[in-house]
């Protein structure tokens, strides 16, 4: 019985040592509620861990099949950001989500967001448009 217990403990210790350490990717993002027509919406997000190499925002017009993406970038210590293309004049809203990837096995993505596209020269919130 003692030998069996020692063998089990040895297997558990070897398994724990041999298992890779997985990085849990987290994305912190304040969703955009509104985009002013004829402007590029700025998307910002903080990623953890620092080793997240691929930081993207995927976007599309509702009712279309394909998502397009742009990379988020920034200086060390700054919040990574990207600018979305200007919405088409007839677009009333967009869909977007953010994704971060350390490796093929370590990735995360946010829920999908659907900001409206304002026909006015402003939004009624504090959306960041440039």
LINFEN-V864233 format. One record per backbone hydrogen bond with DSSP energy under -1.0 kcal/mol. NH is the residue of the N-H (numbers start at 1). CO is the residue of the C=O. If there is no record, write none. Layout:
NH;CO  NH;CO
//
This chain:
5;1  6;2  7;3  8;4  9;5  10;6  11;7  12;8  13;9  14;10  15;11  16;12  17;13  18;14  19;15  26;48  28;46  35;116  37;118  39;36  42;128  43;82  45;80  46;28  48;26  52;49  53;101  54;101  56;99  57;70  58;97  59;68  60;95  64;61  68;59  70;57  72;55  73;81  78;75  81;73  82;43  84;41  91;88  94;115  95;60  96;113  97;58  99;56  100;108  101;54  102;106  103;106  108;100  110;98  113;96  116;33  117;92  118;35  130;40
//
